[in-house]
Amino acid sequence: MNPDIERQQVLFLWTADSSLQSRVVGWNLHDGNDPDRDVAEVPYERGVDALEDGWRLIQSSALHTRSGEVHVAGVLEYEWMFERIVRRSM
């Protein structure tokens, strides 16, 4: 990557279950060229849609076994982290 002409974008998606085919329920985008960029609408309906759009999957959440509880408060557990390199806007 040449930082003079390229930048990294990092995308976090949280899905309804452990499949990239499932519905996106949360997201966050970090743009190396525009740190204040806000994405108000869901960028992809499913995790696989990000892959089809050129994002590279870096990491997914570890799967946890459930103890039988139906309702558990806490963080969204099915997190996917993607990145892509794009041309820096001048």
Secondary structure, DSSP 8 states (H G I E B T S, - for coil): --TTTEEEEEEEEEESSS-TTSBEEEEEEEESS-TT----S-S-SBHHHHHHTT-EEEEE-------S-S---SS---EEEEEEEEE---
